């Protein structure tokens, strides 16, 4: 089974423009993420996929592999699907470009899902982290996920799910970590499936897979790391890196 990683990397970002080129203790955020992904030694190849000459040159000038997008894309899945169409592989792992603390343990858990899936029931796998802070549970910037008894995703939302009408009922709340592992066919299928109103409303692209009947296996991890979405996140990342 050939496994590769694709790191989608847009230069523009609504909340923090140019965040991937910000300095993180001597190297850019995108280069830190690329190097951390390579250092897991889990992949046959690792590529940054970008629409930006600046990011492309940052990776290639430091000895890395990068692919320039041909078209404009609305989502990371679309960007990766274009890049992977002619690449020989079985599993594609999407590592977000703003995840410089990417580590082996969590990625290995996700990949093990496919090694154990003899019937090829699983289309994609992703990570979730338990959250207990009610401010975070209610924060719309934190995407939550609920799963069935076999840990297949039922729904993703920016709202608290399940709704805590009875806080003593024992519900656990999980934050979705934006690392995905796809079967190549499922990723290519994504580009042929028009966006529906639920995804458009929530602005969560993995909802599209659920709406079209794809099966997403969620894997619990206790390693949260730092996603750099704001200048405050970058400062937190710098403190953690030190």
C-alpha positions as CSV (number, residue, x, y, z in Angstrom):
1,X,0.0,0.0,0.0
2,X,1.6,3.3,-1.2
3,X,0.9,6.2,1.2
4,X,1.7,9.8,0.5
5,X,1.0,13.1,2.2
6,X,-0.3,16.2,0.6
7,X,-0.1,19.6,2.5
8,X,-2.5,22.1,0.9
9,X,-1.1,25.6,1.4
10,X,-2.9,28.8,0.4
11,X,-1.1,32.1,0.9
12,X,-4.2,34.1,1.6
13,X,-6.2,33.4,4.8
14,X,-9.2,35.4,5.9
15,X,-8.3,35.5,9.6
16,X,-4.5,35.7,9.3
17,X,-3.2,36.6,5.8
18,X,0.2,35.1,5.0
19,X,0.2,33.0,8.1
20,X,2.1,30.1,6.5
21,X,5.0,32.4,5.8
22,X,5.2,33.7,9.3
23,X,8.4,33.0,11.3
24,X,8.3,30.2,13.9
25,X,11.6,30.3,15.7
26,X,13.8,30.6,12.6
27,X,11.7,28.9,10.0
28,X,8.4,29.6,8.3
29,X,5.2,27.8,9.5
30,X,4.8,26.0,6.2
31,X,8.4,24.7,6.2
32,X,8.1,23.6,9.9
33,X,4.9,21.7,8.9
34,X,6.6,20.1,5.9
35,X,9.6,19.0,7.8
36,X,7.6,17.6,10.7
37,X,5.5,15.6,8.2
38,X,8.6,14.2,6.5
39,X,10.1,13.4,9.9
40,X,7.3,11.0,10.8
41,X,8.8,8.6,8.3
42,X,5.3,7.3,7.5
43,X,5.1,8.4,3.9
44,X,6.5,7.3,0.5
45,X,6.4,11.0,-0.5
46,X,5.4,14.3,1.0
47,X,4.3,17.3,-1.2
48,X,3.1,20.9,-0.5
49,X,0.3,21.8,-2.9
50,X,-0.1,25.5,-3.3
51,X,-1.4,28.4,-5.4
52,X,1.4,30.6,-4.3
53,X,4.9,31.1,-5.9
54,X,6.1,32.4,-2.6
55,X,5.2,29.1,-0.8
56,X,6.3,27.0,-3.7
57,X,9.8,28.6,-3.7
58,X,10.0,28.4,0.1
59,X,9.6,24.6,0.0
60,X,11.7,23.8,-3.1
61,X,14.6,26.2,-2.1
62,X,14.8,24.2,1.1
63,X,15.0,20.9,-0.6
64,X,11.4,19.9,-0.4
65,X,8.8,18.8,-2.9
66,X,6.0,21.2,-4.0
67,X,3.2,21.2,-6.7
68,X,1.6,24.3,-8.1
69,X,-2.2,24.2,-8.5
70,X,-3.4,24.6,-12.0
71,X,-7.0,25.8,-11.1
72,X,-8.5,27.9,-8.4
73,X,-10.0,25.7,-5.6
74,X,-12.6,26.3,-2.9
75,X,-11.3,23.6,-0.6
76,X,-8.1,21.7,0.4
77,X,-9.7,18.5,-0.8
78,X,-10.2,19.9,-4.3
79,X,-6.6,21.2,-4.4
80,X,-5.2,17.8,-3.3
81,X,-7.5,15.9,-5.7
82,X,-6.1,17.9,-8.7
83,X,-2.5,17.2,-7.6
84,X,-3.0,13.5,-6.8
85,X,-4.9,12.6,-10.0
86,X,-1.8,11.3,-11.8
87,X,0.2,10.2,-8.8
88,X,0.5,6.5,-8.1
89,X,-0.8,5.9,-4.5
90,X,-3.4,4.2,-2.5
91,X,-3.8,6.4,0.5
92,X,-3.5,10.2,0.6
93,X,-3.0,12.0,3.9
94,X,-4.0,15.7,4.1
95,X,-1.9,17.5,6.7
96,X,-3.0,21.1,7.2
97,X,-0.2,23.6,6.4
98,X,-0.7,25.4,9.7
99,X,0.1,22.3,11.8
100,X,3.8,22.6,12.6
101,X,3.5,20.3,15.5
102,X,2.4,17.3,13.3
103,X,3.7,14.1,14.9
104,X,4.0,10.4,14.2
105,X,1.8,8.9,16.9
106,X,-1.5,10.5,15.7
107,X,-0.9,9.9,12.0
108,X,0.0,6.3,12.6
109,X,-3.3,5.8,14.4
110,X,-5.1,7.1,11.4
111,X,-3.2,5.0,8.9
112,X,-3.7,1.8,11.0
113,X,-7.4,2.1,10.2
114,X,-6.7,1.2,6.6
115,X,-4.3,-1.6,7.4
116,X,-7.1,-3.3,9.3
117,X,-9.8,-2.5,6.8
118,X,-9.8,-5.7,4.7
119,X,-13.3,-5.1,3.2
120,X,-12.4,-1.5,2.2
121,X,-15.4,-0.2,4.1
122,X,-13.7,3.0,5.1
123,X,-13.4,5.9,2.6
124,X,-11.5,8.2,4.9
125,X,-10.2,8.5,8.4
126,X,-9.6,11.5,10.7
127,X,-8.7,12.5,14.2
128,X,-10.7,13.8,17.2
129,X,-9.6,15.2,20.6
130,X,-11.9,15.2,23.7
131,X,-12.7,18.7,24.9
132,X,-14.1,19.6,28.3
133,X,-13.9,23.3,28.4
134,X,-17.4,24.8,27.8
135,X,-16.0,27.9,26.1
136,X,-14.3,25.7,23.5
137,X,-17.4,23.5,23.2
138,X,-19.5,26.6,22.4
139,X,-16.9,28.2,20.2
140,X,-18.0,28.2,16.5
141,X,-14.3,28.2,15.4
142,X,-14.0,24.7,17.0
143,X,-15.5,22.0,14.8
144,X,-17.1,19.3,16.8
145,X,-17.9,15.7,15.7
146,X,-20.2,13.0,17.0
147,X,-19.7,9.3,16.2
148,X,-21.6,6.1,16.3
149,X,-20.7,3.0,18.4
150,X,-18.0,2.0,15.9
151,X,-16.5,5.5,15.8
152,X,-17.9,6.3,12.4
153,X,-18.7,10.0,12.0
154,X,-22.4,10.9,12.2
155,X,-22.1,14.7,11.9
156,X,-19.7,17.6,12.2
157,X,-20.8,21.0,13.4
158,X,-19.7,24.4,14.7
159,X,-22.5,24.1,17.3
160,X,-22.2,22.1,20.4
161,X,-23.2,18.5,19.5
162,X,-24.9,16.8,21.2
163,X,-26.9,19.7,22.5
164,X,-26.4,19.7,26.4
165,X,-30.0,19.7,27.5
166,X,-28.9,17.3,30.3
167,X,-25.3,18.0,31.2
168,X,-25.4,15.0,33.6
169,X,-26.2,12.5,30.9
170,X,-22.5,11.6,30.4
171,X,-21.9,13.0,26.9
172,X,-18.4,13.4,25.7
173,X,-17.5,16.3,23.3
174,X,-14.9,15.9,20.6
175,X,-13.0,18.5,18.6
176,X,-12.2,17.5,15.0
177,X,-8.5,17.8,14.2
178,X,-8.1,18.7,10.5
179,X,-5.9,15.8,9.4
180,X,-7.6,13.4,6.9
181,X,-6.4,10.1,5.3
182,X,-8.3,9.3,2.1
183,X,-8.5,6.4,-0.2
184,X,-7.5,7.9,-3.5
185,X,-10.8,7.0,-5.1
186,X,-12.8,8.8,-2.4
187,X,-10.7,12.0,-2.8
188,X,-11.2,12.0,-6.6
189,X,-15.0,11.4,-6.0
190,X,-15.1,14.5,-3.9
191,X,-14.5,16.8,-6.9
192,X,-17.5,15.3,-8.7
193,X,-19.9,15.8,-5.8
194,X,-21.6,19.3,-5.8
195,X,-21.7,21.1,-2.5
196,X,-25.1,20.8,-0.8
197,X,-26.8,23.2,1.6
198,X,-25.6,21.6,4.9
199,X,-21.9,22.0,4.0
200,X,-22.6,25.5,2.6
201,X,-24.3,26.4,5.8
202,X,-21.7,25.1,8.3
203,X,-18.7,25.7,6.0
204,X,-17.2,22.3,6.9
205,X,-16.1,20.4,3.8
206,X,-16.1,16.9,5.3
207,X,-19.8,17.1,5.7
208,X,-20.0,16.7,1.9
209,X,-18.6,13.2,2.2
210,X,-21.3,12.3,4.7
211,X,-24.0,13.8,2.6
212,X,-23.0,11.5,-0.3
213,X,-22.8,8.4,1.9
214,X,-19.0,8.1,2.4
215,X,-17.8,6.5,5.6
216,X,-15.5,8.5,7.8
217,X,-13.7,6.6,10.6
218,X,-12.8,8.8,13.5
219,X,-9.7,8.0,15.7
220,X,-9.4,9.5,19.2
221,X,-6.1,11.1,20.1
222,X,-5.0,13.1,23.2
223,X,-2.4,15.1,21.3
224,X,-3.9,18.4,20.4
225,X,-0.9,20.5,19.1
226,X,-1.5,24.1,17.9
227,X,-3.3,25.1,14.7
228,X,-2.1,28.5,13.6
229,X,-5.3,30.4,12.7
230,X,-4.6,33.8,14.4
231,X,-1.6,35.9,15.5
232,X,-2.4,34.8,19.0
233,X,-2.0,31.1,17.9
234,X,1.4,32.0,16.4
235,X,2.6,33.5,19.7
236,X,1.4,30.4,21.6
237,X,3.2,28.2,19.1
238,X,6.4,30.1,19.6
239,X,6.2,29.6,23.3
240,X,5.5,25.9,22.9
241,X,8.4,25.5,20.4
242,X,10.8,27.0,22.9
